Amino acid sequence: MSAEAADREAATSSRPCTPPQTSWFEFLLEEALLETHLKKPCPDPPPVQLIVQFLEQASKPSVNEQNQVQPPPDNKRNRILKLLALKVAAHLKWDLDVLEKSLSVPVLNMLLNELLCISKVPPGTKHVDMDLSSLPPTTAMAILLYNRWAIRTIVQSSFPVKQVKPGPPQLSVMNQIQQEKELTENILKVLKEQAADSILVLEGALKLNKDLYVHTIRTLDLLAMEPGMVNGETESSTAGLKISAEEMQCQVCYDLGAVYFQQGSTSAAVYENAKEKFFRTKELISKIDSSSLHCTIDEKRLAGYCQACGVLTSSSSSTSQQPTRYSQIHCCMRVGNYQELVKIFLEDNVTLSLPVQFRHSVLRELFQKAQQGNDALDEICFRICTCNTVCDVMQGRSIGIQFNQLFLKPNKEKIDFLLEVCSRSINVEQASESLKRKMAAFLKNMCLSLEDLQLVFMISSHELFITLLKDDERKLLIDQMRKRSPRINLCTKPVTSFYDIPASASVNIGQLEHQLILSVDPWRIRQILIELHGMTSERQFWTISSKWEVPNVYGSVILGIKDNLTRDLVYILMAKGLHCSAIKDFIHAKQLFAACLELVTEFSPKLRQVMLNEMLLLDIHTHEAGAGACGERPPSDLISRVRGYLEMRVPDIPLRQVIAEECVAFLLNWRENEYLTMQVPLLLVQTNPYVKLGQLLAATCKELPGPKESRRTAKDLWEVVVQICSVSSQHKRGNDGRLSLIKQRESTLGIMYRNELLSFIKKLREPLVLTTILSLFVKLHNVREDIVNDIAAEHISIWPSTIPNLQSVDFEAVAVTVKELVNYALTINSNNHFWLIIQADIYFATNQYSAALHYYLQAGAVCSDFFNKMVPPDVYTDQVIKRMIKCCSLLNCHTQVAILCQFLREVDYKTAFKALQEQNSHDAMDSYYDYIWDVTILEYLTYLHHKRGETDKRQIAIKAIGQTELNASNPEEVLQLAAQRRKKKFLQAMAKLYF
């Protein structure tokens, strides 16, 4: 029985009392009402809307007896609601197209996280670190669904969104919309940070050559049962809805192509990846049955992507196809070869292969470049517009307004080119009568629109005109021109041209608003706002762009300005300045902030201080991105301003926490430890958590080179971090009367939340500070009672070894933090061998032995010039070597195990001999014998091969043992040199294998 058939049977057999005519949707709704005591909606909502209702109910916070808001409890009702939401999605075959259209980003994020949870994806483990091929099919499919949705959401967020016109303002509705907007932005921020991992997960999925399965209603019901009743059915390869390997790869290729295409705007080389994925998608679609339910690709959109990739990528291969017209046009636009561009358009007027929308998009882009001050493009715009107009005429479309505007002042050169285009676009001998009539009517109307008879004569005497119009038509046209001529000359008041009529006020306002959105010149912004306020006093122009945002702490002060023009100007200058700073356009940001500072100085001391604070933050970012990145110390004036900000005590000034955070990080990065430990005011330490944390870090770093007894500040820092990573606990009496312990993970006992601490640490660049905080978290990770494999770190001995209340520490959060910190530290310095050892230990502790070996070898390579020098003994300690031995052993590389046993201070013969006895080895075995320098191990190898009758391998071992430099009678220096040479060659060979 198939999974879908079983699903249908389970749905019908579990409710025998359900009437036959009841739909699946009505049945699920009734089940929800029965299980959760919800009120029945009227009328019945669509199936997707059920997901929203179920998850909203399940995530609704509770209120305790003290009227304190608590997170949603993990009770039976909420678990049922989440399961019902998953069932609805399973009924919809987990179709992301359907789910994305109907569900918001927060709801879909919650749904897919529940899918990961029920599919037994370990919490806190990065998906990129998991081997999809070794996971159950439903678990692997859940991971793929989540990561596909992640990159699809990132791509979708990059598209422009049409702003919905707001209705009458309602405070509750506005607050709800704002909360959902903020939640969506936070989720998008996390997804974008994890985008690289999601892409790696999906790339890895393309290597899977097996069918996968996605949860159905039946498998979800099985998972909800008691573990003893399931009998492992949900773990089998046939549970759930089957997704063939081709279907999965097709959908993944398409989504990867879309995200690569989006990234191509910043890196042109990525378009090649997008092209490869889209063309692979086309191949797979041709292989997949048209009745496939899971793989739903918009083939028109795919064709557009393929065409765009063909234009944006160019192959240098001699076997590559001829470039298309699209790629030729793209190349001409990029290099500025506009004459060739005109030639391409002229040729296409014959073949008519370019879509009209594409032709007009090229013209729009040329117009935009011309409006930016490139006057040389005016003539090119006219020529391309003429080609487009003649093309429109031949295809029976109306003439565009742009052509009429460009022909307001015709001249001989323009008429000449127009006639050339017409002549080259039509083959009179082969053209149809309909096409000839269209071209003749166009030329006739051109003559009637011209007032200069000399220009009219140029057209009427042209060969094409004479050929297309019959004699009587030409005579009639000439008579019309003669009759029209005196009326034009005698008219005392010329008729107003359509293009001389002034635009309406709404058109002018729209144009000015468009300029206001694009401009970053503060004086131009001021001028535009003055013009807009002169046209209307009803609009609030700071609201015209959703991208203009200022922090909430500033918004209330700025929107309290009574004068509308001043309020709009201050808000827009600050919003644009913050945006420019965020995209690292520091020059324009400084100009905008300076203009805003000058403006607010006249009327608001409060806003003046706000702008001074923002300019300080901007100067910090400017230095860190410029001279600071090259190691140049900041000017003393900037350091003084940072200190001044931290010590500032001006009442009622709205402050952004991020500025204090950046100031403290700035002082730590530039080793201003003396100020942080000795000169910072005590009141500031007590009131600002970042200053307190910075003081403790600075004091601990100062003491590190000192005596071991000087550990007081290290202990204080330890206690602060332990409190941050602790969770409050409370007891709750259940329905059975028993007390149960509930951990409240959102609360904190420390001076800040863990995510705030992590955000602060990721602003640090000073190696000693990073090493200190990293070693603290490593020690905290090792304190855990159930820890099997400790992680090593520099300076780890300075921290306490015990915690009084061990149960209060959230060790899962600590483990995640250690991983994030070491990843961040390696982005600052990828050659720090101590950090590389920590990364290797993390992989070792999580049973990822190949990755662990990679980082152990990398740590040795960076501190020994790729093993050309001896690896320092404090890097390759006995513990590190033993872990490398275990990694090789678990990877079935037993000869490598025997060689590494020689690296220990006391050779571990027992482990070496046991490894050599293994016959199922995945390494090169006897080709490694040249790397063995211990004669005892070589003698054992000789005995072992003789015993097994392996003559060839025995001869290799005898040859290795017979080398003169291994003779026991040699001086100690010779023996050490022989060992060192073999160590070097072996480690280099290992590095090539694992790098």
Residue, then its C-alpha position, 0 to 999 in steps of 0.5 A: m500500500s502506498a503512503e498516500a493510500a494508507d493516509r486516506e485509509a487511516a483518515t476514513s477508518s479512524r472516524p467511522c461515524t463521519p458521514p461519507q459526504t464530509s470532506w477531508f477539510e471539514f473532518l480536520l476542522e471537526e477534529a480540531l474543535l473536538e481536541t482543543h475546544l476552539k470555537k468553530p469559525c463561520p464561515d469555514p476558512p480555507p485549509v491554509q488559513l487553518i495553519v494560521q489559526f492553529l499556530e496562533q493558538a499554540s503560540k499564544p502567551s499565558v498569564n500567571e497569577q501575578n499577571q506576568v506574561q509567560p511563553p506558551p506552555d508545552n501542554k497537550r492542547n498546544r502540541i495537538l494544535k501544532l500537529l494539526a497545523l502540520k497535518v494541513a501542510a501535509h494535506l497540501k503536499w508541502d507545496l511551498d508555492v501554495l504555502e508561501k502565497s497564503l502564509s506570512v514569513p513568521v507563520l511559515n517559519m514556525l511551521l517549518n521549525e515544527l516540522l524539523c522538530i517532529s522530524k527529529v532534527p537535533p536542536g542547536t546543530k547546524h544543518v550544514d554539519m549534518d550528513l543528509s545521506s545518513l539521515p532518515p528520508t523524512t528527516a533529510m526532506a524536512i531539512l531540505l524543505y526548510n533550507r529551500w524555503a530560506i533561500r526562496t524567502i531571501v530571493q522574494s525579499s529582494f523583489p520590490v513590493k507594491q505599497v498598500k494604501p493605508g486605510p483609516p488609522q487604527l492604533s491596534v491594527m498599526n501596532q499589529i502590522q508593525q510587530e509582524k513587520e519587525l518579526t519578519e525583518n528579524i527572521l530575514k536577518v537570520l536567514k540571510e546570515q545563514a544563507a551560505d549554510s543553506i546553499l551548502v546544504l542544498e548543494g549537498a542534496l544534489k549529490l543524493n541519488k536516492d528517493l526521499y519521503v515527506h511526512t503525510i497525515r499518517t506518518l504524523d499520526l504515527l509520530a504522535m503515538e507512544p514510542g512503543m506503538v510505532n515499531g520504527e515504521t516512521e524511520s523506514s524508507t517507505a514511510g510518507l509520500k515518496i519524492s523521487a530523486e529527480e523531483m527533489q534535484c529538479q526543485v533544488c536546482y531551480d531554487l539554487g539557480a534563483v538565489y545565485f541569480q539574485q547574488g549575481s548583481t554583486s558578483a558577475a561570476v555567480y551568474e555562471n552557477a545560476k546558468e548551470k542550475f537552470f539548465r540542469t533544471k530544464e534537463l530534469i523537467s524533461k525526465i519527470d512525469s508531468s503528473s508530478l505533485h511535488c515538483t511544480i516549476d513555473e516553466k515560463r519563469l524558468a525560460g526567462y531565467c535561462q535567457a537572462c543567464g545566457v545574456l549575462t554570462s559569456s563563454s570563452s570556449s572555442t566550442s561555445q555557441q554564437p552569442t545571442r542578440y541579448s548577450q550582444i546588447h548587454c555587452c554593448m551597454r556595458v562597454g558603451n559601444y552604442q553605435e554597434l547597439v544601433k546596428i543590432f536594433l536595425e538588423d532586428n527590425v528585419t528579423l523581429s526577434l527581440p520582444v517589444q518589452f525588451r526593446h523599450s527597457v533598453l530605451r528606458e535605460l538609455f534615457q536614464k543615463a542621458q538624464q544623468g548628464n551624458d548629453a552624447l546619448d541624446e542622439i543614440c536615444f533618438r536612433i533607438c527610439t526610431c528603430n522601435t517606432v518603425c518596429d511598432v508600425m510594422q507590427g500594428r502597434s500605436i506610436g509611443i509618446q517618446f517618439n513624438q517628443l523627440f520629433l518636436k524639433p525635426n531636422k534633416e539628419k533625423i529625417d535621413f535616419l528615419l528614412e534609412v530605418c524604414s528602407r532597411s526594415i521592409n523588403v518591398e518585393q517580399a512584403s505583404e500588402s498589409l505591411k506595405r499599407k502600414m508603412a505607407a500610412f506612417l510616412k504619409n502621417m509623418c508628412l502631414s505632421l511636419e510644418d517645414l515643407q523642405l523636410v516634407f519634400m525629403i520624405s515625399s521624394h524618397e524612393l520608398f515613399i514613391t514605391l509604397l504610395k500610388d500616384d493618386e495617393r501622392k497627388l492627394l497628399i500634395d494637395q492637402m499640404r498645399k491647402r494646409s500651408p497658407r492656414i499655417n502662415l496666416c494663423t495669428k494664434p498658433v494651436t497649443s501643442f499637446y506637449d506644451i500643456p503643463a502637467s497636472a499637480s498630481v503628476n508634478i508631486g509624483q515626479l518630485e517624490h520620486q526625486l526625493i526618494l533617489s536624492v542623497d544631496p541634503w540641499r536638493i532634498r531641502q529644495i524638493l520638500i519646499e516645493l512639495h509643501g508649496m503644492t500641498s499641506e496635507r501630505q506627510f512626506w516622511t512616509i512616502s518610502s518604506k525604506w526610511e526608518v529611524p530608531n523608535v527612540y528618535g522617532s517620537v522626538i522627531l515626529g513631535i516637531k510642530d512645523n511639518l516641513t522641518r519634521d519631514l526634513v529632519y526625519i528624511l535626512m536622518a533616515k537617509g543618513l542611517h541607510c547610507s551608513a548601513i551600506k557603508d556609503f560614509i561620505h554621503a552619510k556624513q553630509l546628510f548628518a552634518a546638514c541635519l545637525e546644522l538644522v536641529t541646532e537652531f531649535s532643539p538641544k535634544l536632537r542636536q545631542v542625538m545627531l552628535n551621537e550618531m556622527l560619533l558612531l559614523d566616525i567609528h564605522t568610517h575609521e574601522a572600515g578604512a584606516g583601522a582595517c589597515g592597523e592604523r590607530p584612531p586619532s586621539d580626538l576620536i578616542s576622547r569623543v568616545r570616552g566623552y560619550l560614555e561619561m555623558r550625563v545629559p538628562d532626557i536624551p534618547l540613546r541607542q544602546v548600539i552606540a554604547e556597545e560600539c564605543v566599548a568595543f572600539l576601546l577594547n579593539w584599540r587596547e584602551n585597557e588603562y582607561l576601562t580599568m582605572q579611569v572609567p567612572l564607577l557610576l557608569v560601570q554600575t549603570n551601563p552593562y557594556v561598560k561593566l563587561g568591557q572593564l572586566l574584559a580589559a582587566t582580565c586581559k591586563e592580568l594574563p601575563g601576570p602571576k597566577e594568583s592574580r585571578r580576581t577579575a577573571k573570577d568576576l568576569w566568569e560570574v557575570v558570563v555564567q549569570i548571562c547564560s543561566v535561566s530562571s526556574q519556576h515550579k508549576r503544579g500540574n493537573d495531577g497535583r505534582l510539582s514540575l520544574i519549568k525552565q524559562r529560557e527567555s529570562t536572564l539573571g545577568i546584566m544582558y541577554r545572551n544574544e546581546l552578549l554575542s552581538f557585542i563580542k562579534k564587534l571585537r577584533e583584538p586577538l587577546v580579547l577574543t581569546t580571553i572570552l573564547s577560553l571562558f566559554v570553552k571552560l564553561h562548556n567543559v564544566r558540564e557534568d555529562i561532557v565526554n570530550d573536553i575542548a582545549a583553549e589558551h588561558i583556560s586555567i584562569w577560570p574557576s572549575t566549578i559552578p555552585n548551581l550547575q542546573s541553572v546554566d543553559f549548556e545547550a546555549v553555551a555550546v551554540t555560543v562556542k561554535e558561533l564564537v570560534n567561527y567568528a574568531l576565524t573570520i578575524n584571523s584564520n591562521n590562529h592555531f589555538w582557535l583552529i584547535i578549538q574548532a577541531d575539538i568541537y568537531f571531534a566532540t560532535n563525532q565529525y572526525s574528517a572535519a576535526l582532522h582537517y582543522y588539526l592539520q590546518a593548525g599545525a600547518v599555519c604555525s610550521d610553514f606547511f610542516n617545513k618547520m617543526v610544529p610547536p609542542d604546545v600545538y600538537t600536545d599529546q591530547v591533540i595527537k591522541r584525538m587525531i589517532k582516534c579520528c583516523s581509527l574511526l575513519n578506518c585509516h589504521t596505518q595512519v593510526a600506527i604512524l601517529c602513535q610515533f608522535l607521542r612522547e612515549v610511543d603507544y605500541k599497543t594501539a599501533f600494533k592493534a591498528l596494524q592488525e586490522q585488514n579492512s583499512h581505508d588508507a594507502m597502507d603499505s605506501y605509508y611505510d616510508y613514513i615510519w621511523d620506529v624500528t619496533i613498529l617496522e619489525y612488527l609489520t615484517y612479522l605480521h606480513h610474514k604470518r599472513g603470507e603477504t610477501d610483497k608487503r613484507q618486502i616493502a617493510i624490510k626495505a623501509i627497515g633497512q634504511t641506513e638512517l634508521n640504524a640504532s647505532n646512529p647518533e641521536e641527532v641523525l635519528q631525530l633528523a630522520a624522524q623529523r623528515r618523515k613527520k614532515k612528509f607524512l603530515q604534508a601527505m595528510a594535509k593534501l588528503y584532508f584539505 
